[in-house]
Amino acid sequence: MARKTDYFEGFIKLAEYSYNAAKLLDDTLRDFNKDSLQKTMKLMHEIEHTADLEGHEITKKLLKEFITPIEREDIMLLI
């Protein structure tokens, strides 16, 4: 029997990446320092890239799964 995909773990990871990106943006705007802007932009890009990879993994698993815990369309909306 094939292992079932735990989509909810992926959703949690994506929510954490979103939180981290929002927190970084908030911190950057509250304490703006143009000298560290390049470093902050690189960090934001890393967060975004990691979240994109997680979203792609969820999508790949979704395409292989026959039965999903919630509707496919709803999963796609969440990622």
Buried (B, 14 or more C-beta within 10 A) or exposed (E): EEEEBEBEEBBEBBEEBEEBBEEBEEEBEEEEEEEEEEEBEEBBEEBEEBBEEBBEBBEEBBEEBEEBEEEEEEBEEBB
